[in-house]
Amino acid sequence: MPEPANDSSFFRTPIAIVLAWLIPGLGHIYLGDRRRGGILCATVTLTFLIGIAIGGVTVVSPVKPSQNVVSRTGAPVMTSSWWFFAQALNGSYAVVTYQINKAVTDGNPTDPRYYLAWPSGDVGSVYTGIAGLLNLLIILDVLVRASGTQVPLPKTDPSGSPHHPQIRS
Amino acid sequence: MLNWLATLFLDPITLTGFQRALLLIPICLSISIVYKTLKNPDLRSIPLASLGLCVTIVVGMWVVAVVLWILYLLFA
């Protein structure tokens, strides 16, 4: 029979999830897996920054022009606002970048002066969106680790007999 | 240097031709590292496992692209 959760274990999972959303990898660090959290943080942060470097801060925006317009470079705009849902999973990164985007575009991202260039805008959207989707995987892993419901895969030792490690609690 | 960095993050860079295909490698490497970091209990095995997965994804996507290109040439 499971022991009743005290306050600290009750808040442990939601705090870890919020931290993982705010900064990728911080949830793992909060749970004590510092090296794993550091690797995840560096990887997702670098992916997001590469996306911003390629496409500029305007790639993180829920408002995108339609396909019938052209960018300031004259190339067609082919971005989709659906990527913003994935980008928002980057937490604080997406919030800060979107605030910079609003400051740069004077709060009017549909102004033709700030239309995304093609293909840089699309590539930037994909990179930042994939970074967000990777962070979703990280958040789900934090949820599993924090709640202690991870079921480890059975390992086979050199003698050939299956070895079933204990489930962590 | 700071001006260049600010410009880099504000304005899109110009991508031409084969550069777009090369940008497949960093994104695949990121996906591989995150996946292997979450799956592998031993952190020391992550670099090699990530590299192997990244090569598998990139080569697989190139094979699919070449097959689709050949089909296009045959039936277009």
gemmi code that builds the backbone of each chain (N, CA, C; Angstrom):
import gemmi

chains = {
    "A": [
        ("MET", (0.859, -1.195, 0.000), (0.000, 0.000, 0.000), (0.894, 1.244, 0.000)),
        ("PRO", (0.647, 2.180, -0.936), (1.519, 3.350, -1.006), (1.368, 4.250, 0.210)),
        ("GLU", (2.484, 4.868, 0.566), (2.434, 5.788, 1.703), (1.752, 7.085, 1.296)),
        ("PRO", (1.017, 7.713, 2.201), (0.389, 8.991, 1.869), (1.438, 10.056, 1.576)),
        ("ALA", (1.198, 10.831, 0.522), (2.175, 11.835, 0.118), (2.152, 13.013, 1.088)),
        ("ASN", (3.329, 13.438, 1.534), (3.367, 14.653, 2.342), (3.444, 15.871, 1.417)),
        ("ASP", (3.499, 17.044, 1.994), (3.451, 18.273, 1.191), (4.606, 18.370, 0.203)),
        ("SER", (5.817, 17.986, 0.684), (6.982, 18.156, -0.189), (6.886, 17.259, -1.415)),
        ("SER", (6.437, 15.979, -1.239), (6.332, 15.102, -2.397), (5.125, 15.465, -3.249)),
        ("PHE", (4.093, 16.071, -2.633), (2.910, 16.482, -3.393), (3.263, 17.581, -4.386)),
        ("PHE", (4.096, 18.533, -3.949), (4.446, 19.648, -4.829), (5.655, 19.354, -5.710)),
        ("ARG", (6.339, 18.238, -5.431), (7.573, 17.931, -6.148), (7.326, 17.805, -7.665)),
        ("THR", (6.291, 17.058, -8.033), (6.036, 16.831, -9.462), (5.640, 18.116, -10.194)),
        ("PRO", (4.646, 18.877, -9.692), (4.300, 20.107, -10.422), (5.434, 21.117, -10.484)),
        ("ILE", (6.225, 21.224, -9.407), (7.360, 22.158, -9.433), (8.371, 21.720, -10.497)),
        ("ALA", (8.644, 20.423, -10.543), (9.605, 19.914, -11.533), (9.110, 20.163, -12.954)),
        ("ILE", (7.806, 19.986, -13.183), (7.258, 20.193, -14.529), (7.335, 21.664, -14.933)),
        ("VAL", (6.976, 22.549, -14.002), (7.023, 23.984, -14.301), (8.462, 24.420, -14.586)),
        ("LEU", (9.404, 23.929, -13.775), (10.814, 24.277, -13.995), (11.302, 23.747, -15.342)),
        ("ALA", (10.865, 22.526, -15.691), (11.263, 21.944, -16.980), (10.701, 22.751, -18.138)),
        ("TRP", (9.500, 23.302, -17.972), (8.919, 24.131, -19.040), (9.637, 25.485, -19.115)),
        ("LEU", (9.928, 26.062, -17.949), (10.563, 27.381, -17.936), (11.931, 27.351, -18.609)),
        ("ILE", (12.772, 26.437, -18.172), (14.111, 26.281, -18.754), (14.340, 24.785, -18.987)),
        ("PRO", (14.509, 24.376, -20.245), (14.711, 22.955, -20.525), (15.857, 22.370, -19.703)),
        ("GLY", (15.602, 21.244, -19.064), (16.642, 20.574, -18.283), (16.616, 20.925, -16.809)),
        ("LEU", (15.965, 22.032, -16.461), (15.950, 22.467, -15.058), (15.133, 21.506, -14.186)),
        ("GLY", (14.145, 20.859, -14.790), (13.355, 19.878, -14.043), (14.210, 18.702, -13.599)),
        ("HIS", (15.084, 18.233, -14.508), (15.982, 17.128, -14.155), (16.960, 17.559, -13.071)),
        ("ILE", (17.463, 18.788, -13.181), (18.403, 19.296, -12.173), (17.697, 19.377, -10.823)),
        ("TYR", (16.440, 19.828, -10.815), (15.655, 19.918, -9.586), (15.460, 18.537, -8.955)),
        ("LEU", (15.323, 17.525, -9.808), (15.124, 16.155, -9.301), (16.439, 15.480, -8.912)),
        ("GLY", (17.566, 16.195, -9.101), (18.858, 15.675, -8.661), (19.720, 15.083, -9.753)),
        ("ASP", (19.195, 15.034, -10.991), (19.968, 14.476, -12.100), (20.647, 15.628, -12.838)),
        ("ARG", (21.701, 16.161, -12.218), (22.288, 17.407, -12.712), (22.968, 17.267, -14.067)),
        ("ARG", (23.729, 16.207, -14.233), (24.465, 16.061, -15.497), (23.506, 15.863, -16.666)),
        ("ARG", (22.477, 15.027, -16.467), (21.487, 14.809, -17.526), (20.752, 16.122, -17.833)),
        ("GLY", (20.397, 16.857, -16.796), (19.726, 18.140, -16.981), (20.605, 19.133, -17.718)),
        ("GLY", (21.895, 19.126, -17.403), (22.823, 20.033, -18.080), (22.938, 19.735, -19.561)),
        ("ILE", (23.015, 18.456, -19.897), (23.100, 18.070, -21.318), (21.828, 18.488, -22.061)),
        ("LEU", (20.663, 18.217, -21.447), (19.389, 18.561, -22.089), (19.250, 20.078, -22.251)),
        ("CYS", (19.647, 20.816, -21.210), (19.557, 22.279, -21.251), (20.439, 22.829, -22.374)),
        ("ALA", (21.673, 22.362, -22.455), (22.599, 22.864, -23.477), (22.082, 22.544, -24.874)),
        ("THR", (21.569, 21.332, -25.068), (21.132, 20.911, -26.401), (19.916, 21.703, -26.877)),
        ("VAL", (18.891, 21.798, -26.035), (17.661, 22.498, -26.449), (17.922, 23.996, -26.597)),
        ("THR", (18.721, 24.558, -25.682), (19.022, 25.987, -25.768), (19.767, 26.304, -27.061)),
        ("LEU", (20.743, 25.466, -27.401), (21.522, 25.687, -28.624), (20.628, 25.553, -29.860)),
        ("THR", (19.739, 24.571, -29.860), (18.823, 24.401, -30.998), (17.936, 25.628, -31.174)),
        ("PHE", (17.412, 26.140, -30.055), (16.544, 27.322, -30.118), (17.343, 28.528, -30.624)),
        ("LEU", (18.562, 28.708, -30.092), (19.377, 29.861, -30.491), (19.781, 29.782, -31.967)),
        ("ILE", (20.071, 28.571, -32.454), (20.397, 28.420, -33.880), (19.193, 28.847, -34.729)),
        ("GLY", (17.990, 28.464, -34.298), (16.777, 28.853, -35.021), (16.591, 30.357, -35.069)),
        ("ILE", (16.846, 31.013, -33.931), (16.710, 32.474, -33.889), (17.802, 33.122, -34.741)),
        ("ALA", (19.010, 32.558, -34.697), (20.114, 33.125, -35.487), (19.830, 32.998, -36.982)),
        ("ILE", (19.181, 31.912, -37.389), (18.897, 31.712, -38.818), (17.733, 32.595, -39.274)),
        ("GLY", (16.648, 32.579, -38.496), (15.430, 33.257, -38.959), (15.158, 34.607, -38.328)),
        ("GLY", (15.921, 34.979, -37.285), (15.628, 36.235, -36.598), (14.528, 36.052, -35.563)),
        ("VAL", (14.357, 37.060, -34.692), (13.376, 36.916, -33.600), (11.936, 36.882, -34.105)),
        ("THR", (11.705, 37.303, -35.340), (10.327, 37.331, -35.846), (9.761, 35.937, -36.114)),
        ("VAL", (10.605, 34.902, -36.019), (10.058, 33.550, -36.240), (9.148, 33.120, -35.092)),
        ("VAL", (9.341, 33.712, -33.901), (8.494, 33.345, -32.756), (7.350, 34.343, -32.668)),
        ("SER", (6.257, 34.009, -33.319), (5.091, 34.888, -33.327), (3.847, 34.073, -33.663)),
        ("PRO", (2.725, 34.331, -32.970), (1.494, 33.611, -33.317), (0.829, 34.182, -34.562)),
        ("VAL", (1.255, 35.356, -34.976), (0.637, 36.001, -36.139), (1.601, 35.944, -37.306)),
        ("LYS", (1.199, 35.231, -38.329), (2.031, 35.136, -39.523), (1.198, 35.565, -40.726)),
        ("PRO", (1.829, 36.217, -41.715), (1.086, 36.601, -42.918), (0.697, 35.378, -43.738)),
        ("SER", (-0.266, 35.570, -44.622), (-0.721, 34.449, -45.445), (0.298, 34.175, -46.547)),
        ("GLN", (0.045, 33.122, -47.321), (0.990, 32.727, -48.362), (0.912, 33.636, -49.586)),
        ("ASN", (-0.059, 34.529, -49.602), (-0.220, 35.351, -50.798), (0.625, 36.620, -50.767)),
        ("VAL", (1.401, 36.806, -49.715), (2.222, 38.008, -49.618), (3.684, 37.644, -49.831)),
        ("VAL", (4.494, 38.662, -50.034), (5.931, 38.429, -50.213), (6.697, 39.103, -49.079)),
        ("SER", (7.893, 38.617, -48.820), (8.697, 39.177, -47.743), (9.393, 40.443, -48.229)),
        ("ARG", (10.126, 41.068, -47.312), (10.822, 42.304, -47.680), (11.937, 42.043, -48.691)),
        ("THR", (12.332, 40.760, -48.813), (13.354, 40.432, -49.813), (12.708, 40.064, -51.137)),
        ("GLY", (11.383, 40.067, -51.183), (10.696, 39.744, -52.424), (10.333, 38.282, -52.565)),
        ("ALA", (10.813, 37.439, -51.647), (10.525, 36.012, -51.725), (9.163, 35.719, -51.088)),
        ("PRO", (8.471, 34.640, -51.528), (7.166, 34.329, -50.940), (7.274, 33.894, -49.490)),
        ("VAL", (6.248, 34.202, -48.697), (6.207, 33.829, -47.280), (5.461, 32.517, -47.159)),
        ("MET", (6.081, 31.517, -46.552), (5.456, 30.196, -46.480), (5.474, 29.652, -45.053)),
        ("THR", (5.357, 30.515, -44.075), (5.385, 30.056, -42.691), (3.972, 29.757, -42.192)),
        ("SER", (3.904, 29.018, -41.114), (2.605, 28.662, -40.537), (2.581, 29.054, -39.068)),
        ("SER", (1.461, 29.628, -38.627), (1.363, 30.042, -37.227), (1.238, 28.844, -36.296)),
        ("TRP", (1.015, 27.632, -36.863), (0.932, 26.432, -36.020), (2.241, 26.179, -35.285)),
        ("TRP", (3.363, 26.622, -35.862), (4.659, 26.409, -35.217), (4.725, 27.115, -33.873)),
        ("PHE", (3.902, 28.165, -33.684), (3.976, 28.913, -32.420), (3.593, 28.029, -31.237)),
        ("PHE", (2.677, 27.092, -31.464), (2.285, 26.198, -30.363), (3.477, 25.353, -29.911)),
        ("ALA", (4.278, 24.901, -30.879), (5.486, 24.135, -30.537), (6.536, 25.040, -29.911)),
        ("GLN", (6.673, 26.256, -30.450), (7.675, 27.183, -29.908), (7.359, 27.563, -28.464)),
        ("ALA", (6.062, 27.656, -28.148), (5.656, 28.057, -26.789), (6.090, 27.035, -25.740)),
        ("LEU", (6.371, 25.798, -26.174), (6.826, 24.775, -25.223), (8.240, 25.051, -24.712)),
        ("ASN", (8.918, 26.049, -25.306), (10.249, 26.416, -24.826), (10.191, 27.308, -23.585)),
        ("GLY", (8.992, 27.632, -23.135), (8.837, 28.376, -21.892), (9.424, 29.768, -21.935)),
        ("SER", (10.360, 30.036, -21.038), (10.888, 31.397, -20.905), (11.582, 31.857, -22.184)),
        ("TYR", (12.193, 30.929, -22.903), (12.871, 31.320, -24.150), (11.864, 31.932, -25.136)),
        ("ALA", (10.710, 31.248, -25.281), (9.700, 31.733, -26.220), (9.120, 33.064, -25.751)),
        ("VAL", (8.894, 33.196, -24.438), (8.316, 34.434, -23.904), (9.260, 35.613, -24.154)),
        ("VAL", (10.535, 35.424, -23.824), (11.519, 36.508, -24.000), (11.665, 36.861, -25.483)),
        ("THR", (11.768, 35.834, -26.336), (11.935, 36.097, -27.775), (10.710, 36.798, -28.349)),
        ("TYR", (9.523, 36.392, -27.896), (8.305, 37.035, -28.401), (8.225, 38.497, -27.955)),
        ("GLN", (8.694, 38.780, -26.721), (8.707, 40.170, -26.254), (9.688, 41.001, -27.082)),
        ("ILE", (10.853, 40.425, -27.398), (11.818, 41.140, -28.254), (11.215, 41.342, -29.646)),
        ("ASN", (10.529, 40.319, -30.137), (9.872, 40.406, -31.443), (8.870, 41.568, -31.462)),
        ("LYS", (8.058, 41.664, -30.385), (7.066, 42.747, -30.333), (7.740, 44.114, -30.271)),
        ("ALA", (8.874, 44.181, -29.535), (9.589, 45.455, -29.437), (10.200, 45.838, -30.786)),
        ("VAL", (10.729, 44.828, -31.488), (11.371, 45.109, -32.776), (10.347, 45.529, -33.815)),
        ("THR", (9.195, 44.847, -33.834), (8.192, 45.117, -34.867), (7.163, 46.152, -34.415)),
        ("ASP", (7.411, 46.820, -33.304), (6.491, 47.836, -32.775), (5.088, 47.269, -32.554)),
        ("GLY", (5.006, 46.010, -32.172), (3.719, 45.385, -31.877), (2.868, 45.127, -33.093)),
        ("ASN", (3.460, 45.207, -34.274), (2.704, 44.990, -35.500), (3.434, 44.007, -36.410)),
        ("PRO", (3.419, 42.710, -36.051), (4.187, 41.740, -36.827), (3.659, 41.514, -38.231)),
        ("THR", (2.437, 41.984, -38.528), (1.922, 41.782, -39.888), (2.350, 42.912, -40.829)),
        ("ASP", (3.108, 43.876, -40.295), (3.642, 44.934, -41.148), (4.556, 44.306, -42.203)),
        ("PRO", (4.375, 44.644, -43.479), (5.198, 44.003, -44.523), (6.694, 44.175, -44.317)),
        ("ARG", (7.104, 45.196, -43.560), (8.539, 45.396, -43.336), (9.140, 44.247, -42.542)),
        ("TYR", (8.285, 43.530, -41.778), (8.810, 42.499, -40.888), (8.412, 41.092, -41.309)),
        ("TYR", (7.940, 40.951, -42.568), (7.636, 39.604, -43.037), (8.909, 38.780, -43.077)),
        ("LEU", (8.761, 37.513, -42.814), (9.930, 36.628, -42.761), (10.502, 36.379, -44.152)),
        ("ALA", (11.807, 36.314, -44.194), (12.457, 35.971, -45.455), (12.350, 34.472, -45.678)),
        ("TRP", (12.317, 34.067, -46.938), (12.270, 32.643, -47.261), (13.590, 32.247, -47.885)),
        ("PRO", (14.200, 31.149, -47.513), (13.709, 30.086, -46.625), (14.165, 30.236, -45.170)),
        ("SER", (14.907, 31.315, -44.864), (15.446, 31.455, -43.502), (14.347, 31.419, -42.444)),
        ("GLY", (13.226, 32.094, -42.725), (12.137, 32.138, -41.762), (11.567, 30.764, -41.475)),
        ("ASP", (11.410, 29.975, -42.536), (10.881, 28.620, -42.359), (11.842, 27.746, -41.570)),
        ("VAL", (13.135, 27.836, -41.914), (14.137, 27.021, -41.217), (14.202, 27.434, -39.747)),
        ("GLY", (14.151, 28.748, -39.493), (14.153, 29.233, -38.101), (12.935, 28.748, -37.336)),
        ("SER", (11.760, 28.768, -37.996), (10.537, 28.279, -37.346), (10.664, 26.800, -37.003)),
        ("VAL", (11.222, 26.029, -37.928), (11.371, 24.582, -37.694), (12.329, 24.332, -36.521)),
        ("TYR", (13.459, 25.021, -36.517), (14.439, 24.812, -35.443), (13.839, 25.158, -34.079)),
        ("THR", (13.196, 26.335, -33.966), (12.625, 26.735, -32.676), (11.445, 25.841, -32.299)),
        ("GLY", (10.670, 25.420, -33.313), (9.548, 24.525, -33.041), (10.005, 23.147, -32.591)),
        ("ILE", (11.036, 22.621, -33.252), (11.570, 21.312, -32.854), (12.159, 21.396, -31.440)),
        ("ALA", (12.811, 22.527, -31.125), (13.343, 22.711, -29.762), (12.208, 22.624, -28.738)),
        ("GLY", (11.057, 23.215, -29.063), (9.904, 23.147, -28.166), (9.364, 21.733, -28.035)),
        ("LEU", (9.290, 21.009, -29.161), (8.792, 19.630, -29.107), (9.752, 18.722, -28.342)),
        ("LEU", (11.061, 18.986, -28.475), (12.028, 18.226, -27.677), (11.822, 18.512, -26.189)),
        ("ASN", (11.512, 19.783, -25.880), (11.268, 20.109, -24.464), (10.002, 19.425, -23.954)),
        ("LEU", (9.025, 19.192, -24.840), (7.830, 18.440, -24.434), (8.226, 17.016, -24.010)),
        ("LEU", (9.133, 16.406, -24.778), (9.643, 15.073, -24.392), (10.315, 15.139, -23.023)),
        ("ILE", (11.101, 16.199, -22.813), (11.823, 16.357, -21.542), (10.829, 16.534, -20.391)),
        ("ILE", (9.777, 17.321, -20.623), (8.762, 17.545, -19.585), (8.073, 16.224, -19.225)),
        ("LEU", (7.751, 15.429, -20.261), (7.107, 14.133, -20.004), (8.042, 13.209, -19.228)),
        ("ASP", (9.347, 13.266, -19.547), (10.322, 12.443, -18.814), (10.415, 12.892, -17.360)),
        ("VAL", (10.357, 14.207, -17.147), (10.374, 14.735, -15.772), (9.139, 14.252, -15.013)),
        ("LEU", (7.986, 14.263, -15.697), (6.743, 13.800, -15.067), (6.873, 12.347, -14.619)),
        ("VAL", (7.439, 11.526, -15.499), (7.603, 10.106, -15.177), (8.586, 9.918, -14.030)),
        ("ARG", (9.730, 10.625, -14.096), (10.754, 10.470, -13.059), (10.268, 11.016, -11.711)),
        ("ALA", (9.548, 12.145, -11.750), (9.102, 12.762, -10.491), (8.025, 11.937, -9.806)),
        ("SER", (7.147, 11.325, -10.627), (6.074, 10.538, -10.031), (6.533, 9.128, -9.667)),
        ("GLY", (7.742, 8.740, -10.122), (8.304, 7.446, -9.749), (7.606, 6.268, -10.370)),
        ("THR", (7.013, 6.466, -11.544), (6.286, 5.376, -12.204), (7.053, 4.802, -13.375)),
        ("GLN", (8.357, 5.127, -13.461), (9.127, 4.639, -14.590), (9.296, 3.121, -14.519)),
        ("VAL", (8.988, 2.481, -15.603), (9.156, 1.036, -15.672), (10.405, 0.747, -16.495)),
        ("PRO", (11.488, 0.314, -15.865), (12.723, 0.080, -16.615), (12.602, -1.117, -17.532)),
        ("LEU", (13.339, -1.046, -18.635), (13.343, -2.167, -19.575), (14.105, -3.330, -18.958)),
        ("PRO", (13.645, -4.567, -19.173), (14.377, -5.714, -18.639), (15.743, -5.847, -19.304)),
        ("LYS", (16.769, -6.100, -18.501), (18.118, -6.252, -19.031), (18.492, -7.732, -18.993)),
        ("THR", (19.351, -8.080, -19.900), (19.831, -9.458, -19.934), (21.288, -9.482, -19.500)),
        ("ASP", (21.593, -10.284, -18.476), (22.972, -10.342, -18.022), (23.766, -11.304, -18.908)),
        ("PRO", (25.113, -11.343, -18.765), (25.938, -12.183, -19.657), (25.554, -13.651, -19.653)),
        ("SER", (24.954, -14.153, -18.569), (24.594, -15.576, -18.541), (23.352, -15.875, -19.362)),
        ("GLY", (22.661, -14.811, -19.807), (21.506, -15.023, -20.657), (20.179, -14.960, -19.939)),
        ("SER", (20.196, -14.981, -18.597), (18.940, -14.932, -17.871), (18.473, -13.485, -17.722)),
        ("PRO", (17.185, -13.254, -17.880), (16.684, -11.879, -17.779), (16.846, -11.329, -16.366)),
        ("HIS", (17.181, -10.033, -16.315), (17.369, -9.380, -15.032), (16.355, -8.245, -14.939)),
        ("HIS", (15.555, -8.265, -13.915), (14.522, -7.242, -13.774), (14.881, -6.312, -12.623)),
        ("PRO", (15.381, -5.126, -12.931), (15.724, -4.196, -11.859), (14.480, -3.685, -11.142)),
        ("GLN", (14.681, -3.235, -9.931), (13.547, -2.756, -9.139), (13.032, -1.439, -9.691)),
        ("ILE", (11.728, -1.261, -9.587), (11.125, -0.006, -9.994), (11.421, 1.039, -8.936)),
        ("ARG", (11.923, 2.193, -9.430), (12.257, 3.249, -8.481), (10.994, 3.848, -7.877)),
        ("SER", (11.076, 4.220, -6.618), (9.903, 4.860, -6.000), (10.265, 6.268, -5.572)),
    ],
    "B": [
        ("MET", (31.466, 43.370, -32.487), (31.054, 41.989, -32.202), (29.620, 41.953, -31.667)),
        ("LEU", (29.331, 42.850, -30.704), (27.977, 42.885, -30.128), (26.955, 43.296, -31.182)),
        ("ASN", (27.349, 44.264, -32.025), (26.447, 44.698, -33.095), (26.154, 43.547, -34.050)),
        ("TRP", (27.218, 42.782, -34.371), (27.031, 41.654, -35.284), (26.092, 40.616, -34.674)),
        ("LEU", (26.287, 40.354, -33.359), (25.423, 39.384, -32.674), (23.978, 39.857, -32.669)),
        ("ALA", (23.783, 41.164, -32.379), (22.417, 41.703, -32.354), (21.775, 41.600, -33.728)),
        ("THR", (22.540, 41.911, -34.766), (22.014, 41.819, -36.123), (21.680, 40.380, -36.483)),
        ("LEU", (22.541, 39.461, -36.037), (22.327, 38.042, -36.331), (20.987, 37.560, -35.779)),
        ("PHE", (20.639, 37.997, -34.574), (19.415, 37.499, -33.963), (18.178, 38.298, -34.353)),
        ("LEU", (18.382, 39.470, -34.963), (17.227, 40.265, -35.377), (16.848, 39.998, -36.830)),
        ("ASP", (17.842, 39.868, -37.683), (17.564, 39.709, -39.106), (17.866, 38.284, -39.562)),
        ("PRO", (17.036, 37.773, -40.475), (17.302, 36.432, -40.999), (18.579, 36.414, -41.832)),
        ("ILE", (19.290, 35.286, -41.825), (20.460, 35.160, -42.676), (20.009, 34.684, -44.060)),
        ("THR", (20.872, 34.838, -45.018), (20.530, 34.423, -46.374), (20.983, 32.987, -46.601)),
        ("LEU", (20.040, 32.138, -46.945), (20.347, 30.731, -47.213), (20.207, 30.476, -48.705)),
        ("THR", (21.182, 29.791, -49.263), (21.085, 29.472, -50.691), (21.455, 28.007, -50.913)),
        ("GLY", (20.811, 27.433, -51.900), (21.158, 26.116, -52.411), (21.345, 25.026, -51.381)),
        ("PHE", (22.550, 24.460, -51.370), (22.832, 23.257, -50.596), (22.887, 23.537, -49.096)),
        ("GLN", (23.006, 24.798, -48.692), (23.051, 25.132, -47.256), (21.815, 24.605, -46.539)),
        ("ARG", (20.673, 24.647, -47.237), (19.430, 24.176, -46.607), (19.515, 22.697, -46.280)),
        ("ALA", (20.144, 21.919, -47.165), (20.290, 20.481, -46.912), (21.255, 20.230, -45.758)),
        ("LEU", (22.308, 21.040, -45.668), (23.280, 20.861, -44.585), (22.670, 21.169, -43.216)),
        ("LEU", (21.651, 22.039, -43.194), (21.019, 22.387, -41.916), (20.236, 21.221, -41.330)),
        ("LEU", (20.112, 20.136, -42.094), (19.476, 18.924, -41.570), (20.328, 18.302, -40.465)),
        ("ILE", (21.650, 18.450, -40.583), (22.556, 17.763, -39.651), (22.443, 18.284, -38.213)),
        ("PRO", (22.502, 19.609, -37.960), (22.401, 20.066, -36.566), (21.078, 19.695, -35.889)),
        ("ILE", (19.972, 19.769, -36.628), (18.675, 19.474, -36.011), (18.572, 17.977, -35.697)),
        ("CYS", (19.116, 17.138, -36.577), (19.112, 15.696, -36.312), (20.014, 15.367, -35.125)),
        ("LEU", (21.133, 16.074, -35.017), (22.047, 15.850, -33.892), (21.368, 16.236, -32.571)),
        ("SER", (20.631, 17.347, -32.579), (19.904, 17.767, -31.367), (18.881, 16.717, -30.951)),
        ("ILE", (18.107, 16.254, -31.937), (17.080, 15.240, -31.649), (17.735, 13.973, -31.091)),
        ("SER", (18.863, 13.581, -31.697), (19.551, 12.363, -31.255), (20.067, 12.495, -29.821)),
        ("ILE", (20.684, 13.647, -29.530), (21.248, 13.840, -28.186), (20.149, 13.818, -27.123)),
        ("VAL", (19.039, 14.542, -27.389), (17.946, 14.579, -26.404), (17.353, 13.183, -26.225)),
        ("TYR", (17.114, 12.478, -27.334), (16.514, 11.144, -27.242), (17.408, 10.194, -26.452)),
        ("LYS", (18.702, 10.186, -26.801), (19.611, 9.251, -26.124), (19.850, 9.657, -24.670)),
        ("THR", (19.824, 10.948, -24.379), (19.993, 11.393, -22.986), (18.820, 10.948, -22.120)),
        ("LEU", (17.627, 10.950, -22.713), (16.446, 10.520, -21.952), (16.388, 8.997, -21.820)),
        ("LYS", (16.887, 8.279, -22.832), (16.738, 6.829, -22.825), (17.877, 6.095, -22.115)),
        ("ASN", (19.129, 6.607, -22.294), (20.285, 5.873, -21.771), (20.489, 6.122, -20.280)),
        ("PRO", (20.532, 5.067, -19.469), (20.830, 5.280, -18.047), (22.291, 5.676, -17.826)),
        ("ASP", (23.195, 5.232, -18.724), (24.618, 5.544, -18.583), (24.956, 6.759, -19.456)),
        ("LEU", (25.331, 7.856, -18.809), (25.590, 9.092, -19.556), (26.839, 8.999, -20.430)),
        ("ARG", (27.779, 8.114, -20.070), (29.029, 8.022, -20.844), (28.785, 7.459, -22.238)),
        ("SER", (27.687, 6.741, -22.419), (27.431, 6.137, -23.729), (26.675, 7.083, -24.660)),
        ("ILE", (26.329, 8.269, -24.160), (25.488, 9.179, -24.949), (26.176, 9.695, -26.218)),
        ("PRO", (27.441, 10.160, -26.165), (28.039, 10.735, -27.386), (28.036, 9.767, -28.569)),
        ("LEU", (28.497, 8.560, -28.347), (28.582, 7.590, -29.443), (27.189, 7.176, -29.921)),
        ("ALA", (26.285, 6.942, -28.971), (24.923, 6.537, -29.340), (24.216, 7.647, -30.106)),
        ("SER", (24.431, 8.901, -29.682), (23.796, 10.035, -30.369), (24.331, 10.175, -31.781)),
        ("LEU", (25.643, 10.030, -31.932), (26.247, 10.147, -33.257), (25.708, 9.062, -34.185)),
        ("GLY", (25.594, 7.844, -33.667), (25.067, 6.747, -34.475), (23.635, 6.998, -34.908)),
        ("LEU", (22.814, 7.477, -33.979), (21.410, 7.759, -34.311), (21.315, 8.906, -35.309)),
        ("CYS", (22.150, 9.934, -35.138), (22.140, 11.081, -36.045), (22.494, 10.640, -37.468)),
        ("VAL", (23.543, 9.843, -37.593), (23.952, 9.347, -38.926), (22.831, 8.510, -39.535)),
        ("THR", (22.191, 7.682, -38.715), (21.087, 6.847, -39.211), (19.948, 7.711, -39.755)),
        ("ILE", (19.579, 8.757, -39.004), (18.470, 9.624, -39.436), (18.833, 10.351, -40.730)),
        ("VAL", (20.039, 10.949, -40.762), (20.438, 11.738, -41.936), (20.531, 10.851, -43.177)),
        ("VAL", (21.197, 9.708, -43.038), (21.328, 8.796, -44.185), (19.955, 8.296, -44.621)),
        ("GLY", (19.100, 7.961, -43.654), (17.751, 7.488, -43.977), (16.952, 8.530, -44.739)),
        ("MET", (17.050, 9.784, -44.304), (16.288, 10.841, -44.986), (16.832, 11.094, -46.386)),
        ("TRP", (18.163, 10.995, -46.541), (18.748, 11.159, -47.872), (18.324, 10.026, -48.796)),
        ("VAL", (18.268, 8.814, -48.276), (17.826, 7.677, -49.089), (16.382, 7.876, -49.543)),
        ("VAL", (15.520, 8.306, -48.617), (14.121, 8.566, -48.967), (14.040, 9.662, -50.028)),
        ("ALA", (14.857, 10.717, -49.847), (14.841, 11.819, -50.808), (15.279, 11.360, -52.193)),
        ("VAL", (16.322, 10.545, -52.247), (16.820, 10.062, -53.548), (15.784, 9.158, -54.208)),
        ("VAL", (15.153, 8.282, -53.423), (14.121, 7.383, -53.978), (12.953, 8.201, -54.524)),
        ("LEU", (12.506, 9.203, -53.764), (11.396, 10.045, -54.235), (11.787, 10.826, -55.483)),
        ("TRP", (13.051, 11.267, -55.532), (13.536, 12.006, -56.705), (13.542, 11.111, -57.941)),
        ("ILE", (14.003, 9.863, -57.765), (14.017, 8.921, -58.887), (12.587, 8.617, -59.358)),
        ("LEU", (11.672, 8.429, -58.387), (10.267, 8.186, -58.748), (9.692, 9.374, -59.503)),
        ("TYR", (10.084, 10.560, -59.067), (9.601, 11.771, -59.749), (10.105, 11.815, -61.182)),
        ("LEU", (11.400, 11.481, -61.365), (11.968, 11.494, -62.709), (11.313, 10.438, -63.600)),
        ("LEU", (10.940, 9.307, -62.995), (10.352, 8.226, -63.785), (8.905, 8.506, -64.187)),
        ("PHE", (8.148, 9.101, -63.264), (6.701, 9.207, -63.502), (6.208, 10.620, -63.780)),
        ("ALA", (7.069, 11.609, -63.648), (6.598, 12.988, -63.848), (6.417, 13.274, -65.336)),
    ],
}
model = gemmi.Model(1)
for chain_id, residues in chains.items():
    chain = gemmi.Chain(chain_id)
    for i, (resn, *xyz) in enumerate(residues, 1):
        res = gemmi.Residue()
        res.name, res.seqid = resn, gemmi.SeqId(i, " ")
        for name, pos in zip(("N", "CA", "C"), xyz):
            atom = gemmi.Atom()
            atom.name, atom.element = name, gemmi.Element(name[0])
            atom.pos, atom.b_iso = gemmi.Position(*pos), 0.0
            res.add_atom(atom)
        chain.add_residue(res)
    model.add_chain(chain)
structure = gemmi.Structure()
structure.add_model(model)
structure.setup_entities()
